[in-house]
Amino acid sequence: MTSAVRDLLRSFQSLSDAEKHEAASLLLRQVVQGEAGDVGDDALVAVAEELFFDLDAREAGDGQSSPR
């Protein structure tokens, strides 16, 4: 992992949940539109899944999660 990616992730972690959601959505949109290179569907699904599981875990820890 490069220092630029490490810095980006460190900055991302300091964002509020709403800001994280907005940033992740924008990044995924750029990747899908091809602005960030050719990324396969499986890679996008894996990243999205990891983000959603992380958010669910945080919400559950905060007591904000609602049963499905």
NORFEN-V371413 format. One record per backbone hydrogen bond with DSSP energy under -0.5 kcal/mol. NH is the residue of the N-H (numbers start at 1). CO is the residue of the C=O. If there is no record, write none. Layout:
BEGIN
NH,CO / NH,CO
END
This chain:
BEGIN
6,2 / 7,3 / 8,4 / 9,5 / 10,6 / 11,7 / 12,8 / 13,9 / 14,10 / 14,11 / 15,12 / 20,16 / 21,17 / 22,18 / 23,19 / 24,20 / 25,21 / 26,22 / 27,23 / 28,24 / 29,25 / 30,26 / 31,27 / 32,28 / 33,29 / 34,31 / 35,30 / 36,30 / 37,34 / 39,37 / 44,40 / 45,41 / 46,42 / 47,43 / 48,44 / 49,45 / 50,46 / 51,47 / 52,48 / 53,49 / 54,50 / 55,51 / 56,52 / 57,53 / 58,54 / 59,55 / 60,56 / 61,57 / 62,58 / 63,59 / 63,60 / 64,59 / 65,59
END
